[in-house]
Amino acid sequence: MKRGVYIVSTFSENQPVKLTKRVVDQANPPEGKKQIFVRDSVLQGFGLRVTDRGTKSFILEKRIDGKVRRQTLGRFGELTVEQARREAQKQLGKIAMGINPIAEKKQKAAQQVTLAETFEAFKKARKNLKPKTLKGYTYHLQNPLKEWYHKPITAITTQMVSRRHREIGERGVKAQANAVFRTLKSILSFAKHHYDDGQGHSILPYNPVEILGHTRAWYRIKPRKRVIKKHQLPAWYNAVQALKAPDKPTSAFVVADFLTLMLFTGLRFSETAHLRWEDVDLKDKTLTIPDPKNRETFVLPLSDAVMDIFLERQSMAVNEYVFPGRDGKGHIVEPKRQVKHVIEQSGVEFSPHDIRRTYATILDILDFSSTTKKRLLNHKSGYDVTDDYIVTDVERFRGPVQQVASFIQSAITPEAPTKIISFQKK
């Protein structure tokens, strides 16, 4: 039998053959097969894998821990047949000594996984991350932690974490220091369960950010308590409505209604800014936030005051958003210039979130139950087994919503003081 015919026959019958350069050159899968394996007759476990695309790679096959494991040694061209056979002998020697070379290779690769690579894997796994959250995570990793971004995560130590957290805090941005390392803690917690050393053990047995908790190094950030007080509401409201003066641009009208709606509903800034006309039902007198912060669709009944705002905005609608951006494009963004103007005109310092806090304070003043307050603020309550049996009816909260509106209206339009006429005795 001719040598070439013998080689082709060997490939088709999957019989061992001494691997040489000539054998490797002639090895190709038969018609209809995606790949073939050519086993070496000289060194058991050594072989060649050939795909229908012409890729030829040297392999090692060996039973390890009761299972046949296959390891790629390298491509033909990058390695000669003899180099590949020597590498196979070396790996077989390790196996004989009880070392798993496949696990060893995986462990070495895992030890080199960078923070950037981990973040990419994290994003693929956490597909439901909100764009704002993702933007914040990206900023934290690529700015305050930019020197670490392309380092292996296994190189991040507790000492590095403590030092960088302290450095950021000492620059006067303690809240940011906490936020940055909460982001890192979340990413490394994912890595702890995602990457192993090939033997089922995590490459991160300890999350280095946990040192901040153990040493009580997290900065204590006092929550803001600023609200627009009841006696400040008239001046604040008048300054907001002054944005609708005839000489003001259309965008100022939008901001005035935007801030007023926040006061009468307590909605978050982003929820109000992203509100679409398709989510407002003027017949049913409700609005829907389909994807709020807590991921639970929120339906809010509308007070008469809010209905008036929507009817006015509807007559001026230019796109799909209730509060359009400048020139009618997209939705409104944070109106810093108009907010500054209202502060100057009213003398009342506030931020958009202070408006929501004001609404929450009014709920408390009116002595509503905890359930009603959480429902109207759309705060996620602690899970209770009875939650599975209760279907919240939006009509239950129409009364409380109207009560809040009445309280606000009475505050912004206080009654004129009673004129006292004194009568003297004759």
Buried (B, 14 or more C-beta within 10 A) or exposed (E): EEEEEEBBEBBEEEEBBEBBEEBBEBBBBEEEEEEBBBBBEEBEBBBBBBBBEEEBBBBBBBEBEEEEBEBEBBEBEEBBBEEBBBBBEEBBEEBEEEEBBBBBBBBEEBBEBBBBBBBEBBBEEBEEBEEEEEEBBEBBBEEBBEEBEEBBBBEBEBEBBBEBBBEBBEEEBBEBBBBBBBBBBBBBBBBBEBBBBBEEEBBBEEBBBBBBEEEEBBBEEEEEEEBBEBEBBBBBBBBBBBBBEEEBEEBBBBBBBBBBBBBBBBBBBBBBBBBBBEBBEEEEBBBBBEEBBEEEEBBBBBBEBBBBBBEEBEEEEEEEBBBBBEEBEBBBEEBEEBBEBBBEBBEBEBBBEBBBBBBBBBBEEBEBEEEBBBBBBBEEEEEEEEEEEEEEEBEEBBEBBBBBBBBBBEBBEEEEEEEEEEEEEE
